[in-house]
Amino acid sequence: MYWQLVGSLIYLILIKPNILYTVGVMSRYMQNPKKSHLEAVRRILKYVESTIGYGISYKEGTDCKLVGYYDVDYK
């Protein structure tokens, strides 16, 4: 069951890249998952379910600006 759930989450990374890190961590335990790992995967699934309607939409004909910021002092 753990393999199937993590496999499904790996597929979801394609459309929800914000879960990439957590799914990567969960996939480390595919050989010997514990109950706590299964509970963590279920929490990820609940998060995905609760954010299913989130996203960015662009409307044709509107002025769209993409603004980005970065920290030049980042080390």
Gaussian input, Z-matrix of N, CA and C with variables (Angstrom, degrees):
# hf/3-21g

backbone

0 1
 N
 C     1     B1
 C     2     B2     1     A1
 N     3     B3     2     A2     1     D1
 C     4     B4     3     A3     2     D2
 C     5     B5     4     A4     3     D3
 N     6     B6     5     A5     4     D4
 C     7     B7     6     A6     5     D5
 C     8     B8     7     A7     6     D6
 N     9     B9     8     A8     7     D7
 C    10    B10     9     A9     8     D8
 C    11    B11    10    A10     9     D9
 N    12    B12    11    A11    10    D10
 C    13    B13    12    A12    11    D11
 C    14    B14    13    A13    12    D12
 N    15    B15    14    A14    13    D13
 C    16    B16    15    A15    14    D14
 C    17    B17    16    A16    15    D15
 N    18    B18    17    A17    16    D16
 C    19    B19    18    A18    17    D17
 C    20    B20    19    A19    18    D18
 N    21    B21    20    A20    19    D19
 C    22    B22    21    A21    20    D20
 C    23    B23    22    A22    21    D21
 N    24    B24    23    A23    22    D22
 C    25    B25    24    A24    23    D23
 C    26    B26    25    A25    24    D24
 N    27    B27    26    A26    25    D25
 C    28    B28    27    A27    26    D26
 C    29    B29    28    A28    27    D27
 N    30    B30    29    A29    28    D28
 C    31    B31    30    A30    29    D29
 C    32    B32    31    A31    30    D30
 N    33    B33    32    A32    31    D31
 C    34    B34    33    A33    32    D32
 C    35    B35    34    A34    33    D33
 N    36    B36    35    A35    34    D34
 C    37    B37    36    A36    35    D35
 C    38    B38    37    A37    36    D36
 N    39    B39    38    A38    37    D37
 C    40    B40    39    A39    38    D38
 C    41    B41    40    A40    39    D39
 N    42    B42    41    A41    40    D40
 C    43    B43    42    A42    41    D41
 C    44    B44    43    A43    42    D42
 N    45    B45    44    A44    43    D43
 C    46    B46    45    A45    44    D44
 C    47    B47    46    A46    45    D45
 N    48    B48    47    A47    46    D46
 C    49    B49    48    A48    47    D47
 C    50    B50    49    A49    48    D48
 N    51    B51    50    A50    49    D49
 C    52    B52    51    A51    50    D50
 C    53    B53    52    A52    51    D51
 N    54    B54    53    A53    52    D52
 C    55    B55    54    A54    53    D53
 C    56    B56    55    A55    54    D54
 N    57    B57    56    A56    55    D55
 C    58    B58    57    A57    56    D56
 C    59    B59    58    A58    57    D57
 N    60    B60    59    A59    58    D58
 C    61    B61    60    A60    59    D59
 C    62    B62    61    A61    60    D60
 N    63    B63    62    A62    61    D61
 C    64    B64    63    A63    62    D62
 C    65    B65    64    A64    63    D63
 N    66    B66    65    A65    64    D64
 C    67    B67    66    A66    65    D65
 C    68    B68    67    A67    66    D66
 N    69    B69    68    A68    67    D67
 C    70    B70    69    A69    68    D68
 C    71    B71    70    A70    69    D69
 N    72    B72    71    A71    70    D70
 C    73    B73    72    A72    71    D71
 C    74    B74    73    A73    72    D72
 N    75    B75    74    A74    73    D73
 C    76    B76    75    A75    74    D74
 C    77    B77    76    A76    75    D75
 N    78    B78    77    A77    76    D76
 C    79    B79    78    A78    77    D77
 C    80    B80    79    A79    78    D78
 N    81    B81    80    A80    79    D79
 C    82    B82    81    A81    80    D80
 C    83    B83    82    A82    81    D81
 N    84    B84    83    A83    82    D82
 C    85    B85    84    A84    83    D83
 C    86    B86    85    A85    84    D84
 N    87    B87    86    A86    85    D85
 C    88    B88    87    A87    86    D86
 C    89    B89    88    A88    87    D87
 N    90    B90    89    A89    88    D88
 C    91    B91    90    A90    89    D89
 C    92    B92    91    A91    90    D90
 N    93    B93    92    A92    91    D91
 C    94    B94    93    A93    92    D92
 C    95    B95    94    A94    93    D93
 N    96    B96    95    A95    94    D94
 C    97    B97    96    A96    95    D95
 C    98    B98    97    A97    96    D96
 N    99    B99    98    A98    97    D97
 C   100   B100    99    A99    98    D98
 C   101   B101   100   A100    99    D99
 N   102   B102   101   A101   100   D100
 C   103   B103   102   A102   101   D101
 C   104   B104   103   A103   102   D102
 N   105   B105   104   A104   103   D103
 C   106   B106   105   A105   104   D104
 C   107   B107   106   A106   105   D105
 N   108   B108   107   A107   106   D106
 C   109   B109   108   A108   107   D107
 C   110   B110   109   A109   108   D108
 N   111   B111   110   A110   109   D109
 C   112   B112   111   A111   110   D110
 C   113   B113   112   A112   111   D111
 N   114   B114   113   A113   112   D112
 C   115   B115   114   A114   113   D113
 C   116   B116   115   A115   114   D114
 N   117   B117   116   A116   115   D115
 C   118   B118   117   A117   116   D116
 C   119   B119   118   A118   117   D117
 N   120   B120   119   A119   118   D118
 C   121   B121   120   A120   119   D119
 C   122   B122   121   A121   120   D120
 N   123   B123   122   A122   121   D121
 C   124   B124   123   A123   122   D122
 C   125   B125   124   A124   123   D123
 N   126   B126   125   A125   124   D124
 C   127   B127   126   A126   125   D125
 C   128   B128   127   A127   126   D126
 N   129   B129   128   A128   127   D127
 C   130   B130   129   A129   128   D128
 C   131   B131   130   A130   129   D129
 N   132   B132   131   A131   130   D130
 C   133   B133   132   A132   131   D131
 C   134   B134   133   A133   132   D132
 N   135   B135   134   A134   133   D133
 C   136   B136   135   A135   134   D134
 C   137   B137   136   A136   135   D135
 N   138   B138   137   A137   136   D136
 C   139   B139   138   A138   137   D137
 C   140   B140   139   A139   138   D138
 N   141   B141   140   A140   139   D139
 C   142   B142   141   A141   140   D140
 C   143   B143   142   A142   141   D141
 N   144   B144   143   A143   142   D142
 C   145   B145   144   A144   143   D143
 C   146   B146   145   A145   144   D144
 N   147   B147   146   A146   145   D145
 C   148   B148   147   A147   146   D146
 C   149   B149   148   A148   147   D147
 N   150   B150   149   A149   148   D148
 C   151   B151   150   A150   149   D149
 C   152   B152   151   A151   150   D150
 N   153   B153   152   A152   151   D151
 C   154   B154   153   A153   152   D152
 C   155   B155   154   A154   153   D153
 N   156   B156   155   A155   154   D154
 C   157   B157   156   A156   155   D155
 C   158   B158   157   A157   156   D156
 N   159   B159   158   A158   157   D157
 C   160   B160   159   A159   158   D158
 C   161   B161   160   A160   159   D159
 N   162   B162   161   A161   160   D160
 C   163   B163   162   A162   161   D161
 C   164   B164   163   A163   162   D162
 N   165   B165   164   A164   163   D163
 C   166   B166   165   A165   164   D164
 C   167   B167   166   A166   165   D165
 N   168   B168   167   A167   166   D166
 C   169   B169   168   A168   167   D167
 C   170   B170   169   A169   168   D168
 N   171   B171   170   A170   169   D169
 C   172   B172   171   A171   170   D170
 C   173   B173   172   A172   171   D171
 N   174   B174   173   A173   172   D172
 C   175   B175   174   A174   173   D173
 C   176   B176   175   A175   174   D174
 N   177   B177   176   A176   175   D175
 C   178   B178   177   A177   176   D176
 C   179   B179   178   A178   177   D177
 N   180   B180   179   A179   178   D178
 C   181   B181   180   A180   179   D179
 C   182   B182   181   A181   180   D180
 N   183   B183   182   A182   181   D181
 C   184   B184   183   A183   182   D182
 C   185   B185   184   A184   183   D183
 N   186   B186   185   A185   184   D184
 C   187   B187   186   A186   185   D185
 C   188   B188   187   A187   186   D186
 N   189   B189   188   A188   187   D187
 C   190   B190   189   A189   188   D188
 C   191   B191   190   A190   189   D189
 N   192   B192   191   A191   190   D190
 C   193   B193   192   A192   191   D191
 C   194   B194   193   A193   192   D192
 N   195   B195   194   A194   193   D193
 C   196   B196   195   A195   194   D194
 C   197   B197   196   A196   195   D195
 N   198   B198   197   A197   196   D196
 C   199   B199   198   A198   197   D197
 C   200   B200   199   A199   198   D198
 N   201   B201   200   A200   199   D199
 C   202   B202   201   A201   200   D200
 C   203   B203   202   A202   201   D201
 N   204   B204   203   A203   202   D202
 C   205   B205   204   A204   203   D203
 C   206   B206   205   A205   204   D204
 N   207   B207   206   A206   205   D205
 C   208   B208   207   A207   206   D206
 C   209   B209   208   A208   207   D207
 N   210   B210   209   A209   208   D208
 C   211   B211   210   A210   209   D209
 C   212   B212   211   A211   210   D210
 N   213   B213   212   A212   211   D211
 C   214   B214   213   A213   212   D212
 C   215   B215   214   A214   213   D213
 N   216   B216   215   A215   214   D214
 C   217   B217   216   A216   215   D215
 C   218   B218   217   A217   216   D216
 N   219   B219   218   A218   217   D217
 C   220   B220   219   A219   218   D218
 C   221   B221   220   A220   219   D219
 N   222   B222   221   A221   220   D220
 C   223   B223   222   A222   221   D221
 C   224   B224   223   A223   222   D222

   B1=1.4489
   B2=1.5291
   B3=1.3306
   B4=1.4638
   B5=1.5266
   B6=1.3326
   B7=1.4601
   B8=1.5276
   B9=1.3231
   B10=1.4671
   B11=1.5179
   B12=1.3256
   B13=1.4614
   B14=1.5220
   B15=1.3183
   B16=1.4663
   B17=1.5269
   B18=1.3044
   B19=1.4624
   B20=1.5145
   B21=1.3048
   B22=1.4638
   B23=1.5258
   B24=1.3224
   B25=1.4592
   B26=1.5205
   B27=1.3250
   B28=1.4625
   B29=1.5217
   B30=1.3088
   B31=1.4572
   B32=1.5339
   B33=1.3181
   B34=1.4636
   B35=1.5209
   B36=1.3144
   B37=1.4646
   B38=1.5286
   B39=1.3162
   B40=1.4627
   B41=1.5233
   B42=1.3198
   B43=1.4568
   B44=1.5218
   B45=1.3221
   B46=1.4682
   B47=1.5300
   B48=1.3257
   B49=1.4674
   B50=1.5279
   B51=1.3218
   B52=1.4645
   B53=1.5308
   B54=1.3148
   B55=1.4674
   B56=1.5275
   B57=1.3172
   B58=1.4637
   B59=1.5220
   B60=1.3177
   B61=1.4631
   B62=1.5271
   B63=1.3268
   B64=1.4655
   B65=1.5269
   B66=1.3228
   B67=1.4606
   B68=1.5240
   B69=1.3285
   B70=1.4606
   B71=1.5105
   B72=1.3167
   B73=1.4670
   B74=1.5257
   B75=1.3089
   B76=1.4674
   B77=1.5237
   B78=1.3278
   B79=1.4671
   B80=1.5285
   B81=1.3271
   B82=1.4650
   B83=1.5299
   B84=1.3144
   B85=1.4602
   B86=1.5246
   B87=1.3243
   B88=1.4628
   B89=1.5343
   B90=1.3219
   B91=1.4577
   B92=1.5197
   B93=1.3351
   B94=1.4591
   B95=1.5313
   B96=1.3395
   B97=1.4685
   B98=1.5287
   B99=1.2911
   B100=1.4650
   B101=1.5274
   B102=1.3094
   B103=1.4569
   B104=1.5255
   B105=1.3308
   B106=1.4707
   B107=1.5284
   B108=1.3309
   B109=1.4560
   B110=1.5327
   B111=1.3133
   B112=1.4573
   B113=1.5265
   B114=1.3077
   B115=1.4658
   B116=1.5296
   B117=1.3236
   B118=1.4681
   B119=1.5250
   B120=1.3275
   B121=1.4656
   B122=1.5248
   B123=1.3138
   B124=1.4698
   B125=1.5274
   B126=1.3291
   B127=1.4732
   B128=1.5220
   B129=1.3272
   B130=1.4721
   B131=1.5178
   B132=1.3272
   B133=1.4693
   B134=1.5266
   B135=1.3180
   B136=1.4682
   B137=1.5167
   B138=1.3352
   B139=1.4581
   B140=1.5275
   B141=1.3233
   B142=1.4696
   B143=1.5241
   B144=1.3167
   B145=1.4620
   B146=1.5283
   B147=1.3262
   B148=1.4699
   B149=1.5206
   B150=1.3328
   B151=1.4651
   B152=1.5184
   B153=1.3111
   B154=1.4611
   B155=1.5329
   B156=1.3143
   B157=1.4585
   B158=1.5182
   B159=1.3241
   B160=1.4590
   B161=1.5263
   B162=1.3129
   B163=1.4567
   B164=1.5092
   B165=1.2908
   B166=1.4592
   B167=1.5140
   B168=1.3024
   B169=1.4599
   B170=1.5257
   B171=1.2989
   B172=1.4545
   B173=1.5154
   B174=1.3127
   B175=1.4586
   B176=1.5158
   B177=1.3002
   B178=1.4545
   B179=1.5325
   B180=1.2933
   B181=1.4630
   B182=1.5199
   B183=1.3153
   B184=1.4607
   B185=1.5263
   B186=1.3154
   B187=1.4540
   B188=1.5190
   B189=1.3024
   B190=1.4517
   B191=1.5224
   B192=1.3182
   B193=1.4584
   B194=1.5219
   B195=1.2987
   B196=1.4485
   B197=1.5239
   B198=1.3209
   B199=1.4570
   B200=1.5190
   B201=1.3132
   B202=1.4516
   B203=1.5155
   B204=1.2856
   B205=1.4645
   B206=1.5246
   B207=1.3095
   B208=1.4517
   B209=1.5220
   B210=1.3083
   B211=1.4534
   B212=1.5284
   B213=1.3438
   B214=1.4624
   B215=1.5271
   B216=1.3122
   B217=1.4580
   B218=1.5182
   B219=1.3192
   B220=1.4662
   B221=1.5223
   B222=1.3136
   B223=1.4762
   B224=1.4994
   A1=110.23
   A2=117.03
   A3=120.85
   A4=110.28
   A5=116.78
   A6=120.88
   A7=110.75
   A8=116.66
   A9=120.48
   A10=111.58
   A11=116.77
   A12=120.18
   A13=111.47
   A14=117.12
   A15=119.80
   A16=110.14
   A17=117.57
   A18=120.70
   A19=111.86
   A20=117.22
   A21=121.13
   A22=110.79
   A23=116.58
   A24=120.02
   A25=111.48
   A26=117.32
   A27=120.29
   A28=109.73
   A29=117.37
   A30=121.10
   A31=110.46
   A32=117.40
   A33=121.30
   A34=113.11
   A35=117.83
   A36=120.73
   A37=110.79
   A38=116.90
   A39=120.62
   A40=112.15
   A41=117.52
   A42=120.05
   A43=113.28
   A44=117.56
   A45=122.48
   A46=109.27
   A47=116.81
   A48=119.24
   A49=114.45
   A50=118.34
   A51=120.41
   A52=112.72
   A53=118.43
   A54=120.42
   A55=111.67
   A56=116.65
   A57=121.30
   A58=112.61
   A59=117.65
   A60=120.23
   A61=111.70
   A62=116.70
   A63=119.29
   A64=111.88
   A65=116.83
   A66=119.59
   A67=110.02
   A68=116.66
   A69=119.90
   A70=111.98
   A71=116.33
   A72=120.04
   A73=110.20
   A74=117.49
   A75=120.58
   A76=111.80
   A77=117.12
   A78=119.30
   A79=111.86
   A80=118.19
   A81=120.78
   A82=112.37
   A83=116.24
   A84=121.06
   A85=112.75
   A86=116.76
   A87=120.26
   A88=112.02
   A89=118.38
   A90=120.62
   A91=113.40
   A92=116.27
   A93=119.23
   A94=110.56
   A95=117.57
   A96=119.00
   A97=111.69
   A98=114.52
   A99=121.61
   A100=108.60
   A101=116.25
   A102=121.09
   A103=110.91
   A104=116.87
   A105=120.39
   A106=111.52
   A107=117.51
   A108=120.73
   A109=110.53
   A110=115.82
   A111=119.80
   A112=110.77
   A113=117.23
   A114=120.66
   A115=110.73
   A116=117.28
   A117=120.66
   A118=110.76
   A119=117.40
   A120=120.92
   A121=110.06
   A122=117.24
   A123=120.20
   A124=110.97
   A125=117.29
   A126=120.52
   A127=110.80
   A128=117.07
   A129=120.47
   A130=109.87
   A131=116.52
   A132=120.07
   A133=111.36
   A134=117.53
   A135=120.60
   A136=110.37
   A137=117.00
   A138=120.81
   A139=110.66
   A140=116.44
   A141=120.73
   A142=110.03
   A143=116.55
   A144=120.37
   A145=111.39
   A146=117.14
   A147=119.64
   A148=112.74
   A149=118.40
   A150=120.92
   A151=112.24
   A152=117.36
   A153=121.49
   A154=112.28
   A155=118.03
   A156=120.68
   A157=114.08
   A158=117.69
   A159=120.62
   A160=109.93
   A161=115.77
   A162=119.70
   A163=110.59
   A164=115.54
   A165=122.59
   A166=107.43
   A167=115.95
   A168=119.20
   A169=109.09
   A170=115.00
   A171=121.98
   A172=108.14
   A173=115.72
   A174=120.02
   A175=109.37
   A176=115.16
   A177=121.15
   A178=109.86
   A179=115.18
   A180=120.13
   A181=114.64
   A182=118.63
   A183=120.36
   A184=109.24
   A185=115.23
   A186=120.29
   A187=108.86
   A188=116.02
   A189=120.84
   A190=109.09
   A191=116.04
   A192=120.95
   A193=109.11
   A194=115.57
   A195=120.88
   A196=107.24
   A197=116.41
   A198=121.69
   A199=108.61
   A200=116.28
   A201=120.75
   A202=110.53
   A203=115.67
   A204=121.84
   A205=108.29
   A206=114.81
   A207=119.11
   A208=109.55
   A209=115.38
   A210=122.27
   A211=107.66
   A212=117.15
   A213=120.06
   A214=111.34
   A215=117.73
   A216=120.96
   A217=112.97
   A218=116.96
   A219=120.88
   A220=109.67
   A221=115.97
   A222=120.18
   A223=110.84
   D1=-41.51
   D2=-179.84
   D3=-60.67
   D4=-42.62
   D5=179.85
   D6=-60.60
   D7=-42.80
   D8=-179.16
   D9=-64.96
   D10=-42.65
   D11=-179.71
   D12=-65.94
   D13=-45.86
   D14=179.20
   D15=-66.19
   D16=-38.03
   D17=175.94
   D18=-60.51
   D19=-40.53
   D20=177.01
   D21=-65.58
   D22=-39.56
   D23=178.11
   D24=-66.45
   D25=-36.01
   D26=176.74
   D27=-62.40
   D28=-39.56
   D29=175.35
   D30=-62.97
   D31=-40.25
   D32=-178.71
   D33=-67.37
   D34=-19.99
   D35=177.87
   D36=-57.49
   D37=-30.28
   D38=-179.39
   D39=-62.60
   D40=-34.47
   D41=-178.54
   D42=-107.12
   D43=-13.89
   D44=177.93
   D45=-133.54
   D46=77.01
   D47=-175.94
   D48=-67.17
   D49=-11.32
   D50=179.71
   D51=-70.56
   D52=-11.04
   D53=177.66
   D54=-101.00
   D55=9.48
   D56=-175.15
   D57=-57.64
   D58=-49.64
   D59=-176.45
   D60=-63.22
   D61=-48.35
   D62=-176.32
   D63=-65.36
   D64=-37.75
   D65=177.43
   D66=-67.35
   D67=-36.83
   D68=176.47
   D69=-61.46
   D70=-41.61
   D71=177.97
   D72=-64.95
   D73=-43.15
   D74=-179.45
   D75=-66.62
   D76=-31.25
   D77=-179.48
   D78=-71.48
   D79=-15.70
   D80=176.87
   D81=-66.62
   D82=-21.22
   D83=-174.71
   D84=-105.17
   D85=24.86
   D86=-178.14
   D87=-65.07
   D88=-33.58
   D89=-177.11
   D90=-74.02
   D91=-35.05
   D92=-175.44
   D93=-143.09
   D94=67.98
   D95=-177.98
   D96=-73.94
   D97=145.00
   D98=176.41
   D99=-106.50
   D100=173.22
   D101=-179.74
   D102=-60.45
   D103=-37.18
   D104=-179.99
   D105=-64.81
   D106=-32.43
   D107=177.99
   D108=-68.94
   D109=-41.26
   D110=177.83
   D111=-63.88
   D112=-39.74
   D113=177.50
   D114=-64.34
   D115=-38.49
   D116=178.01
   D117=-65.23
   D118=-41.11
   D119=177.81
   D120=-63.16
   D121=-39.58
   D122=177.93
   D123=-64.34
   D124=-36.88
   D125=176.63
   D126=-64.92
   D127=-38.48
   D128=176.67
   D129=-63.23
   D130=-42.88
   D131=178.96
   D132=-63.47
   D133=-38.55
   D134=176.82
   D135=-64.19
   D136=-39.66
   D137=177.27
   D138=-62.25
   D139=-45.67
   D140=179.59
   D141=-61.21
   D142=-42.77
   D143=179.50
   D144=-63.20
   D145=-39.36
   D146=-177.05
   D147=-76.93
   D148=-17.18
   D149=-179.07
   D150=-112.37
   D151=19.17
   D152=-175.32
   D153=-62.13
   D154=-30.02
   D155=-178.06
   D156=-90.79
   D157=0.27
   D158=-179.43
   D159=-79.54
   D160=148.05
   D161=177.33
   D162=168.77
   D163=-175.53
   D164=178.54
   D165=-118.23
   D166=132.86
   D167=176.17
   D168=-123.48
   D169=141.42
   D170=179.04
   D171=-115.58
   D172=132.69
   D173=179.34
   D174=-102.77
   D175=138.35
   D176=-179.35
   D177=-68.37
   D178=137.78
   D179=175.63
   D180=88.23
   D181=0.35
   D182=177.90
   D183=-102.49
   D184=153.22
   D185=178.40
   D186=-75.03
   D187=121.83
   D188=-176.29
   D189=-120.74
   D190=124.62
   D191=177.07
   D192=-119.53
   D193=134.65
   D194=175.29
   D195=-104.01
   D196=119.21
   D197=-177.98
   D198=-117.15
   D199=133.00
   D200=178.76
   D201=-131.09
   D202=151.18
   D203=179.65
   D204=-128.94
   D205=151.08
   D206=174.64
   D207=-146.94
   D208=161.18
   D209=-178.16
   D210=-101.71
   D211=111.33
   D212=-177.13
   D213=-74.17
   D214=-14.93
   D215=178.89
   D216=-91.55
   D217=3.92
   D218=-178.12
   D219=-63.41
   D220=130.35
   D221=-179.65
   D222=-124.64

